[in-house]
């Protein structure tokens, strides 16, 4: 049997490793810098979707809840920056999604806990031409839906409110997919869920966050 020199074997492994490294894109990461949130590991020149929810409490213990959505373009170095009017609230969640490949990062400043709900949202399959729905049993939710390569849509509402499909305060919150609000550059929301769709849902009352892909909790 013909033997391959060790040096050639090592060179082959190095070339293969380099090729694999080029194929596997880095996962996005979020950092905080003064009055900004930054992300790296994004696809250069492609859209990045930002979603944030902040809960501030003043000296008189009065709470202020703010939700933020933005669309930006990653730089040539795969980074993006979201400038804010003030430093991110200590109690806040931030999400950056690479729209091109559907990779996302979730972070909170100063080590604030990333709590998940005991019972996450679930998919309600619409019959026939009826739209699919995001179903949940909590009183109020804020969220983001992303379909990689296509667009992103926001939503927020409470049980019995105008965005709740049954319109009743009955402990069942229902968001119809085709009624979600398109972010800049996105088409009207699709009526049916795709297997690679991402949902990011935040409960502003308990500050719990969940991520679902194709309607399945991650």
Buried (B, 14 or more C-beta within 10 A) or exposed (E): EEEEEEEEEEEEEEEEEEEEEEEEBEEBBBBBEEEEBBBBBBBEEBBBBBBBBBBBEEEEEEEEBBBBBBBBBBBEEBBBBBEBEEBBBBBBBBBBBBBBBBBBBBBBBEEBEEBEBEEBBBBBEBEEEEBBBBBBEBBBBBBBBBBBEEBBBBBBBBBBEEBBBEEEEEEBBBBBBBBBBEBEEBEEBBBEBEEBBBBBBBBBEEBBBBBBBEBEBE
